[in-house]
Amino acid sequence: MAERGAMTGAGLPWSARVGLALLVLLVPLALAGPAFAPDPRAVELGERLLAPGAGHWLGTDQLGRSVASRLVSGLGWSFSIAGGATVIACLVGSLVGLASARATSLPARLLGELTALVQSLPSFVIAMTAVAIFGNGGRSVTLVLGLATWPVFARVVQAEASSLLVREYVLAARAMQMNTLRLYAHHVLPGLVPSIVTLLCLHFAEMLIAESALSFLGIGAELGQPTWGVMLSNRAPTC
C-alpha cells in the first residue's frame, strides 16, 4: 500500500508539492498580473523609499516606483525569456541528439564533435558576449541563451536514443523495413519523453538564473525594463 501511494500525486515529495504550488501561483500572476498592477516605470519622487502599506504592498524604491509592480512585471519578463530559451535549446539539442544517435555515419560523428565543442565553451560567457555585441532586448537574450545551451539536451537525447535504438523491439521493427521517421516517432521519441520533461524543468530554472544574471550586469534587458536582476543591481551596496 505504501508503494502504491508513493506512485500517486499524494505520494509526491514535499519539495515537488511546494514547487508545483508555486508554479500554479506564479504562472497566472506572470500572465495577468501586469494588467492589474500599477505602472512599474512610473516615477514619483515624492514617494521615494516608502515602507510597505496599503498603497504600495512592498513599498517603493529610490525613484518612488512600486516594488510590487516591478516584481510582477519582472516575473513575466523572466518567464518569457526563460521559456523561450528553453524551447529553443530543447528543439535544437533534440534534433542534433537524434541525428547523432547513430554514430556509425560521418555526419553523425561530426554532429557529436560539434556538440562536444560547443559544450566545452562557457555558455554564460558566450551569452554575455553575444548580448553585448548584438544588443539588449528580449528576442536577442532569448535566442542567445537558447543557442548557447542546446548541447545539454543534445547529450541527453543522444545517449537515450542510442540506448533505445539497440532494444529488441526497435531492432525487430528495423528488420521489418520500417520507415526511419516512423521508427523514431513510434519507438524512440516516446522513450525520450521522461528524460526530456525532467531536463526541461531543470533547464527552465537555469535560464531564469541566467537571465537575472545578465540583467544584473546591465546587458540583458532594455533600458528601463523592470527585471529582477535590475532590481537586485539597484539595491546592491556599492563600495
ABEGO torsion letter per residue (X at the ends): XAAAAAABAAABBAAAAAAAAAAAAAAAAAAAAAAABBBAABBBAAABGBBBBAABAAEBBAAGBBAAAAAAAAAAAAAAAAAAAAAAAAAAAAAAAAAAABAABAAAAAAAAAAAAAAABBAAAAAAAAAAAAEBEAAAAAAAAAAAAAAAAAAAAAAAAAAAAABAAAAAAAAAGBBAAAAAAAAAAAAAAAAAAAAAAAAAAAAAAAAAAAAAAGAABBBGBBBAAAAAAAABBBX
